């Protein structure tokens, strides 16, 4: 099997992928806010228990994560693009240029989101150090895109996917 993909579309440069990610972070923020509102309504306004430390039910954060994961996975499977990828003409494909499989989309998401587990360090090393650590690990995950001939980040290498530019319509 050739190391070159079957598609004629060029690989997506890192700067473009990061700008698309900024767009998607706005979508994620909106999703999290809607989930929070719906959960507040469903719990009769008792979702967050006030006190010295605010307390949320143990199901709330996993629910937010599942809804955000569903946004990314369903977007990648329904045409290879999230909302943030559309204006930048970026499409997620398999290495051979075909549509990604469900397994590839889930694996890509898990590897890309794994650094979020570092947020559990907050009580140990503090929020500032935790966020800098998270940023450094994420930068490390994107660093291969600077050197890889197909401009793949770590999550693309692991999932055998790539981001490709598509012709403007």
Residue pairs with C-beta under 8 A, 6 or more apart in sequence:
5 93
5 95
5 96
5 97
5 150
5 162
5 164
6 96
6 97
6 98
7 93
7 96
7 97
7 164
9 91
9 97
9 164
9 165
9 166
9 167
10 164
10 165
11 149
11 150
11 151
11 152
11 162
11 163
11 164
11 165
12 88
12 90
12 151
12 162
12 163
12 164
12 165
13 151
14 142
14 145
14 146
14 151
14 153
16 88
16 90
16 165
17 88
17 90
17 142
17 145
17 151
17 153
17 163
18 142
19 88
20 82
20 84
20 85
20 87
20 88
20 90
21 84
22 84
23 83
23 84
23 85
23 87
23 88
24 72
24 82
24 83
24 84
24 85
25 84
26 84
27 71
27 82
27 83
27 84
28 68
28 71
31 67
31 68
31 71
32 64
32 67
32 68
35 63
35 64
35 67
36 47
36 64
39 47
39 60
39 63
40 47
43 57
47 56
47 57
47 60
48 54
48 55
48 56
49 55
49 56
65 113
69 109
69 113
71 82
72 82
72 105
72 109
73 102
73 105
73 106
73 109
75 81
75 82
75 83
75 85
76 82
76 92
76 100
76 105
76 108
77 99
77 100
77 102
77 105
79 91
80 91
80 92
80 93
80 99
80 100
81 90
81 91
81 92
85 91
85 92
85 163
89 165
89 166
89 167
89 168
90 163
90 164
90 165
90 166
91 163
91 164
91 165
91 166
92 100
92 105
92 108
92 161
92 162
92 163
92 164
93 99
93 100
93 161
93 162
93 163
93 164
94 100
94 101
94 104
94 160
94 161
94 162
95 150
95 160
95 161
95 162
97 164
100 108
100 159
100 161
104 159
104 160
104 161
105 159
107 155
107 158
107 159
108 155
108 156
108 158
108 159
108 161
109 155
111 141
111 154
111 155
111 158
111 159
112 141
112 153
112 155
115 134
115 137
115 138
115 141
116 134
118 130
118 133
118 134
118 137
119 130
119 134
121 129
121 130
121 133
122 130
125 133
140 154
141 153
141 154
141 155
142 153
142 154
143 154
144 152
144 153
144 154
144 157
145 151
145 152
145 153
145 156
148 157
150 162
151 162
151 163
152 161
152 162
152 163
155 161
156 162
156 163
